[in-house]
Amino acid sequence: MSDGSSVVETFTVTVDGGETYGPFDAGTAIVLNEVEFTGQVLQFDAERTSGGNTGAAEIEVYEAS
C-alpha cells in the first residue's frame, strides 16, 4: 500500500498455546473462515503479508450455538 502499511493475506490461530489452525485466507474484503475448536485464549499470527507494517483492523470470533 502507498502509505507504508501492508495487507495480511493469510493467518493462523493458536488455541490456548497449543494446537495451531490454518492458514486461513484474509485480505481487505470480508472473509469468513469456519473451524471447530474449544479454548479460551486465541493467538492470531500473520503468516503471509504483502510486506511492511501489518496489523488487524477487526477480528470477530463467534461461538457456535
Phi, psi and omega per residue, in radians:
M1 nan 2.650 -3.047
S2 -1.220 -0.326 -3.132
D3 -1.553 0.106 3.104
G4 1.601 -0.111 3.087
S5 -1.549 2.992 -3.141
S6 -2.336 3.105 -3.108
V7 -1.994 2.296 3.001
V8 -1.333 2.133 -3.112
E9 -1.660 -0.679 3.048
T10 -2.438 2.713 3.137
F11 -2.545 2.845 3.034
T12 -2.103 2.808 3.078
V13 -2.203 2.201 3.049
T14 -1.866 2.271 -3.054
V15 -1.821 2.157 3.106
D16 0.890 0.599 3.092
G17 1.259 0.210 -3.085
G18 -2.077 -1.770 -3.059
E19 -1.111 2.347 3.099
T20 -1.913 2.335 -3.131
Y21 -2.007 2.566 3.110
G22 2.033 -2.986 0.215
P23 -1.349 2.601 3.095
F24 -1.947 2.649 3.081
D25 -1.260 2.518 3.056
A26 -2.347 -2.675 3.092
G27 2.318 -2.866 -3.084
T28 -1.579 -0.242 3.087
A29 -1.653 2.879 3.080
I30 -1.201 2.230 -3.115
V31 -2.207 2.291 3.099
L32 -1.892 2.100 3.092
N33 -2.048 2.190 3.135
E34 -1.869 2.313 3.105
V35 -2.676 2.595 3.132
E36 -1.928 2.253 3.037
F37 -2.831 2.906 3.068
T38 -2.132 2.283 3.128
G39 3.106 3.055 -3.135
Q40 -2.088 -0.570 -3.096
V41 -1.943 2.088 -3.126
L42 -1.965 2.291 3.071
Q43 -1.995 2.135 3.125
F44 -1.769 2.221 3.133
D45 -2.177 2.251 3.042
A46 -1.200 2.193 3.137
E47 -1.722 -0.833 3.100
R48 -2.227 2.268 3.131
T49 -2.299 2.969 3.086
S50 -1.498 0.085 3.108
G51 1.714 2.840 3.137
G52 1.503 -2.779 -3.127
N53 -1.355 2.271 -3.141
T54 -2.121 2.735 3.084
G55 -3.090 2.960 -3.136
A56 -1.846 2.279 3.075
A57 -1.434 -0.620 -3.119
E58 -2.778 2.321 3.050
I59 -2.294 2.276 3.094
E60 -2.132 2.345 3.126
V61 -2.163 2.289 -3.116
Y62 -2.085 2.546 3.052
E63 -1.605 2.366 3.085
A64 -1.239 2.505 3.136
S65 -1.926 nan nan
